[in-house]
Amino acid sequence: MSETFHAMWRSLRPLGRSAASGGYRRYAWTDADADCRLWFRMQAEARRLDVETDRNGNQWAWLGDPTAGDAVVTGSHLDSVPDGGAFDGPLGVVSSFAALDELRARGVSFKRPLAIVNFGDEEGARFGLACVGSRLTAGRLTKEQAYELRDGDGISLPQAMEAAGYDPDAIGPDPERLARIGAFVELHVEQGRALDLSGDPIGIASSIWPHGRWRYDFAGEANHAGTTRLVDRRDPMLTYAETVLAARREAELAGAVATFGKIAVEPNGVNAIPSLVRGWLDARAADQGALDAVVAGVETAARDYADRHGIDLTVVRESFTPVVDFSHALRDELSRILGDAAATTGTSGPSGPSGKVPVLGTGAGHDAGILSESIPTAMLFVRNPTGVSHSPAEFAAEDDCLAGVRALADVLEELACR
């Protein structure tokens, strides 16, 4: 298992990597994305799995009859945020193939179909909406809405798909496919330090915090930066800056997180007062009430600042995902399976000092969360000692990665082979 895991990791690691930053730029429907998709196909075919790409661009590698029903599915995604880390997404895909290798080494017989999936455009780095592939499949993004998505160069999603050799006319809900899936288990590197602080290599997800993205358009008046008196300016950058600080204050008050992480400026000249500043707010909280308080507080502050500075403000909610409680039955089953595996082997297995696999929430969105309304879903987390994610500093130690593979193999064996 260790050898195949490392061989896969070495072959995937260079794809879409920036020599300048050391991070990854695997954006949907680009050459780097195509390279990752080819890598997925080659890994699947090397394991004698049947590979298909569904109507929404998601890749599936099947062991057994896909139409038989009650399938067990695992996997994640291979795309990245701008200059992202090596583990977010790819660890789940590599671990899925490695877990299958481990199960075959154990000599088990499969009683249910098994699939490994690579969901397309999970990060939303190119078109600004996360989990496009799974959203389309689950009917949580309509074809009409998808057709409106555009990247920074004005290229639409259907244009990008067509340029990559896929049929955009085919996209849409896929209820028949989802009806054939009995359980989906996604392994992912932890995006935080909860496991590192508790001393546990593996965790089980309880829920995903409610979260969303809001676009703030601050419209002022372009003018000369060197000749316009301060009192005569309608500078939207000032209002934007004050709103960024307001987001931090509101998040601290609610025990939440709120970030303006993306900005676009027009005309974007060094010696020009901007006419428009467009910023994107990402806000997340442990419960809906806290999130509502943060979002309302930020907008109220922004409008107050805008009125004071003569700025026109438009706020648009671009995406929103309510709190996701993963299937309690499947979550409890994972806890039992991993506890039994540790007892059988006489080792601590994936458990840490507590003797149990911890159950924890997360502020990050995932395909498993999108699918949770349609099928039973669960997640395993692998310890990240840096706590850093969406950055080249993202990390998981070799022993923890292999512990994750063993834990996933134990879960798949119980679900698909017994």
C-alpha positions in Angstrom: 0.0 0.0 0.0 2.8 2.4 0.9 4.6 1.9 -2.4 1.5 2.4 -4.5 0.5 5.5 -2.5 3.8 7.1 -3.0 4.0 6.2 -6.7 0.7 7.8 -7.3 1.6 10.9 -5.3 4.9 11.3 -7.2 3.1 11.0 -10.6 0.4 13.5 -9.7 2.5 16.0 -7.8 4.0 17.9 -10.9 0.6 18.4 -12.7 -0.5 22.0 -12.7 2.2 23.1 -10.3 3.5 26.7 -10.6 7.3 26.9 -10.7 7.1 30.4 -9.3 4.9 29.8 -6.2 5.2 26.1 -5.7 1.4 26.0 -5.5 -1.2 24.5 -7.9 -3.3 26.1 -10.6 -5.5 23.3 -11.6 -8.5 25.3 -12.8 -11.6 23.7 -14.4 -11.5 22.9 -18.1 -7.8 24.0 -18.6 -4.8 22.0 -19.7 -3.8 21.3 -16.1 -7.3 20.0 -15.5 -7.1 17.8 -18.6 -3.7 16.4 -17.3 -5.3 15.5 -14.0 -8.3 13.9 -15.7 -5.9 11.8 -17.8 -4.0 10.8 -14.6 -7.3 9.7 -13.0 -8.1 7.6 -16.1 -4.7 6.0 -16.2 -4.8 5.0 -12.5 -8.3 3.5 -12.9 -7.4 1.6 -16.0 -4.3 0.2 -14.4 -6.6 -1.3 -11.7 -9.0 -2.7 -14.4 -11.7 -0.3 -13.5 -14.4 0.9 -15.9 -14.0 4.7 -16.4 -16.8 7.0 -17.4 -17.4 10.7 -17.5 -20.9 11.8 -16.6 -23.0 14.5 -18.2 -21.5 17.1 -15.8 -17.9 16.3 -16.3 -17.4 14.2 -13.2 -15.2 11.1 -13.6 -16.2 7.7 -12.2 -14.1 4.6 -12.0 -16.2 1.5 -11.4 -15.6 -1.9 -9.9 -18.7 -3.9 -10.5 -21.9 -3.1 -12.3 -22.8 0.6 -12.0 -26.4 -0.1 -12.7 -26.8 -2.7 -9.9 -27.6 -0.1 -7.3 -26.6 0.4 -3.6 -23.1 1.3 -4.7 -20.4 2.5 -2.3 -18.6 5.5 -3.6 -15.5 7.3 -2.4 -13.2 9.9 -3.9 -12.9 13.7 -3.9 -11.5 16.2 -6.5 -8.3 17.1 -8.3 -8.8 20.8 -9.1 -7.3 23.6 -6.9 -7.6 27.1 -5.7 -5.1 29.6 -7.1 -1.7 28.5 -5.8 -3.3 25.9 -3.6 -1.7 23.0 -1.8 -1.0 19.5 -2.8 -3.4 17.7 -0.4 -6.8 19.4 -0.7 -8.8 17.1 -3.0 -5.9 15.0 -4.3 -5.3 13.2 -1.0 -8.9 11.9 -1.1 -8.5 10.6 -4.7 -5.1 9.0 -4.2 -6.2 7.5 -0.9 -9.2 6.0 -2.6 -7.1 4.2 -5.2 -4.7 3.1 -2.5 -7.5 1.8 -0.3 -8.7 -0.3 -3.2 -5.2 -1.7 -3.5 -5.3 -2.5 0.2 -8.6 -4.3 -0.1 -7.4 -6.4 -3.0 -4.3 -7.3 -1.0 -6.6 -8.5 1.8 -8.3 -10.8 -0.6 -11.8 -9.5 0.1 -14.8 -10.2 -2.1 -17.0 -7.2 -3.1 -20.8 -7.6 -2.6 -21.7 -4.1 -3.7 -20.4 -2.0 -6.6 -17.6 0.3 -5.7 -16.7 3.5 -7.4 -14.0 6.1 -7.1 -15.0 9.6 -8.2 -13.2 12.8 -9.3 -15.7 15.6 -9.0 -15.2 18.5 -11.4 -14.6 22.1 -10.4 -15.0 21.6 -6.7 -13.0 24.7 -5.7 -14.7 27.1 -8.1 -11.4 28.9 -8.7 -12.2 29.7 -12.4 -16.0 30.5 -12.4 -16.5 31.7 -8.8 -18.9 28.9 -7.7 -17.7 25.9 -5.7 -18.7 22.3 -6.3 -20.1 22.9 -9.8 -19.9 19.2 -10.8 -21.7 17.9 -7.7 -24.2 20.8 -7.6 -25.2 20.1 -11.2 -25.5 16.3 -10.5 -27.6 16.9 -7.4 -29.9 19.5 -9.1 -28.6 22.3 -6.8 -27.4 24.3 -9.8 -29.6 24.6 -12.8 -28.4 24.5 -16.4 -29.5 28.1 -16.9 -27.5 29.2 -13.8 -24.5 27.3 -15.0 -24.6 28.9 -18.4 -24.4 32.3 -16.7 -21.0 31.5 -15.0 -18.0 33.3 -16.5 -14.4 33.4 -15.7 -12.2 36.5 -15.3 -11.7 36.7 -19.1 -15.4 36.6 -19.8 -15.3 32.9 -21.0 -18.6 31.2 -20.1 -18.7 27.7 -18.5 -20.3 26.1 -21.7 -17.6 27.7 -23.8 -14.8 26.4 -21.6 -16.4 22.9 -21.5 -16.7 22.8 -25.3 -13.1 24.0 -25.8 -12.0 21.1 -23.6 -14.0 18.6 -25.7 -17.1 18.2 -23.6 -20.8 18.7 -24.4 -22.2 21.6 -22.4 -25.7 20.9 -23.7 -25.8 17.7 -21.7 -25.3 19.2 -18.2 -28.0 19.0 -15.6 -29.5 16.9 -12.8 -28.6 13.2 -12.7 -31.1 11.7 -10.2 -30.8 8.2 -11.7 -27.1 8.1 -11.0 -27.6 9.3 -7.4 -30.4 6.7 -6.9 -27.8 3.9 -7.6 -25.5 5.1 -4.7 -26.0 3.7 -1.3 -23.2 5.7 0.5 -20.5 8.2 -0.3 -17.5 8.5 1.9 -15.0 11.3 1.2 -11.5 11.4 2.8 -10.0 14.9 3.0 -7.0 16.6 4.7 -8.2 18.6 7.7 -8.4 22.3 7.0 -7.5 23.4 10.5 -5.6 22.1 13.6 -8.3 20.4 15.7 -6.7 16.9 15.1 -3.2 18.2 15.7 -4.2 19.8 19.0 -6.0 16.6 20.2 -3.2 14.3 19.0 -5.5 12.3 16.7 -4.4 11.2 13.2 -7.9 10.7 11.9 -11.3 12.3 12.5 -14.9 11.9 11.4 -16.9 14.9 10.2 -20.1 15.8 12.1 -21.3 18.7 10.0 -20.3 21.6 7.7 -20.9 25.1 8.8 -23.4 27.2 6.9 -21.4 29.4 4.5 -21.8 31.6 1.5 -20.2 34.2 -0.8 -21.4 37.8 -1.3 -20.2 40.2 -4.0 -19.9 43.9 -2.9 -19.8 46.5 -5.7 -18.7 49.9 -4.5 -19.2 52.5 -7.3 -17.6 55.9 -6.9 -16.1 58.4 -9.4 -12.8 58.0 -11.3 -10.5 60.9 -11.1 -6.9 62.0 -11.0 -5.0 60.8 -8.0 -2.6 63.8 -8.0 -4.9 66.7 -8.7 -8.3 65.9 -7.0 -8.7 67.4 -3.5 -9.5 64.8 -0.8 -12.8 66.6 0.0 -13.8 66.3 -3.7 -13.3 62.6 -4.0 -15.8 59.8 -4.2 -13.2 57.0 -3.6 -14.8 53.6 -3.3 -11.5 52.1 -2.1 -12.0 53.9 1.3 -15.4 52.4 1.7 -14.2 49.0 0.7 -11.3 49.2 3.2 -13.6 50.1 6.0 -15.9 47.2 5.1 -13.0 44.8 5.3 -12.3 45.9 8.8 -16.0 45.7 9.7 -16.1 42.1 8.5 -13.3 41.2 10.9 -15.1 42.9 13.8 -18.4 41.3 13.1 -16.8 37.8 12.8 -15.0 38.2 16.1 -18.3 39.3 17.8 -20.1 36.2 16.5 -17.3 33.6 16.9 -17.4 33.2 13.2 -15.1 33.8 10.2 -15.4 36.4 7.5 -13.0 37.2 4.7 -12.7 39.6 1.8 -10.2 37.5 -0.2 -10.8 38.7 -3.8 -10.9 42.2 -5.2 -11.3 43.8 -8.7 -10.6 47.5 -9.3 -11.5 49.7 -12.2 -9.7 51.4 -13.9 -6.9 49.8 -11.8 -4.4 52.6 -12.4 -1.7 53.6 -10.0 -2.4 57.3 -10.5 -6.2 57.0 -10.7 -8.9 57.1 -8.1 -11.1 54.0 -8.8 -14.5 54.2 -10.3 -15.4 50.8 -9.0 -14.1 48.4 -6.4 -15.6 45.0 -6.4 -14.9 42.7 -3.4 -16.0 39.2 -2.5 -17.0 38.3 1.0 -16.7 34.7 2.3 -18.5 34.2 5.6 -19.0 31.0 7.7 -20.3 30.2 11.2 -21.1 27.3 13.3 -24.9 28.0 13.1 -27.2 29.9 10.9 -28.0 32.6 13.5 -24.4 33.5 13.9 -23.9 33.6 10.1 -26.9 35.8 9.6 -25.6 38.2 12.3 -22.2 38.5 10.6 -23.6 39.0 7.1 -26.2 41.6 8.2 -23.6 43.4 10.3 -21.1 43.7 7.5 -23.7 45.0 5.0 -25.1 47.5 7.5 -21.6 48.9 8.1 -20.8 49.0 4.4 -24.0 50.9 3.6 -23.3 53.4 6.4 -19.7 54.0 5.1 -21.0 54.2 1.5 -23.6 56.9 2.4 -21.0 58.9 4.2 -18.6 58.9 1.2 -21.1 59.3 -1.6 -20.6 55.7 -2.8 -23.3 53.6 -4.5 -23.3 50.0 -3.0 -24.8 46.9 -4.5 -24.6 43.6 -2.6 -25.3 40.3 -4.4 -25.4 36.8 -2.8 -23.6 34.6 -5.3 -23.8 31.3 -3.4 -25.0 29.9 -0.1 -24.9 26.5 1.5 -26.9 25.9 4.7 -25.6 23.8 7.6 -24.9 20.2 6.5 -25.4 17.5 9.1 -23.9 14.4 7.7 -25.9 11.2 8.0 -25.9 10.3 11.7 -26.4 6.6 10.9 -23.4 6.5 8.5 -21.3 8.6 10.8 -22.0 6.3 13.7 -21.3 3.3 11.5 -17.8 4.8 10.6 -17.1 5.2 14.3 -18.1 1.6 15.0 -16.0 0.3 12.1 -12.9 2.1 13.0 -13.3 1.2 16.7 -13.7 -2.5 15.8 -10.7 -2.4 13.5 -8.5 -1.1 16.2 -9.8 -3.7 18.7 -9.3 -6.5 16.2 -5.7 -5.5 15.4 -4.8 -4.8 18.9 -3.5 -1.4 18.0 -4.7 2.2 18.5 -5.6 2.2 14.8 -6.8 5.7 13.7 -7.6 6.7 17.3 -5.5 9.0 19.4 -5.1 9.6 23.1 -8.8 9.4 23.8 -9.1 5.9 22.4 -11.9 7.0 20.1 -11.9 8.6 16.6 -13.0 12.2 17.3 -16.0 13.7 15.6 -15.6 17.3 14.5 -17.3 20.0 12.5 -15.7 22.0 9.7 -16.0 25.4 8.1 -15.0 24.2 4.6 -17.4 23.1 1.9 -17.1 19.7 0.2 -18.8 17.7 -2.5 -20.0 15.3 0.3 -21.9 18.2 1.7 -23.6 19.0 -1.6 -24.6 15.3 -2.0 -25.8 14.9 1.6 -29.4 15.9 0.7 -29.6 13.2 -1.9 -27.6 10.2 -0.5 -26.0 9.2 2.8 -22.6 10.8 3.0 -19.7 10.9 5.5 -16.2 12.3 5.7 -12.9 11.2 7.2 -10.3 13.9 8.0 -6.5 13.3 8.0 -4.4 15.4 10.5 -2.8 18.6 9.1 -0.1 19.7 11.6 0.3 23.1 10.0 -3.4 23.9 10.1 -2.8 25.6 6.8 -5.0 24.9 3.7 -5.4 26.5 0.3 -1.7 27.2 0.3 1.5 25.5 -0.6 2.2 25.1 3.1 -0.7 22.6 3.4 0.7 19.3 4.7 -0.1 15.9 6.1 2.6 13.5 7.4 3.3 10.2 5.6 2.2 8.1 8.6 -1.0 10.0 8.9 -1.7 9.7 5.2 -1.3 5.9 5.4 -3.4 5.8 8.5 -6.1 7.5 6.5 -5.8 4.9 3.7 -6.1 2.1 6.2 -9.1 3.8 7.8 -10.8 4.3 4.5 -10.1 0.7 3.5 -11.6 -0.6 6.7 -14.7 1.5 6.1 -15.0 0.4 2.4 -14.5 -3.3 3.4 -17.3 -3.1 5.9 -19.7 -1.2 3.6 -19.0 -3.0 0.3 -17.8 -6.4 1.2 -20.0 -7.6 4.1 
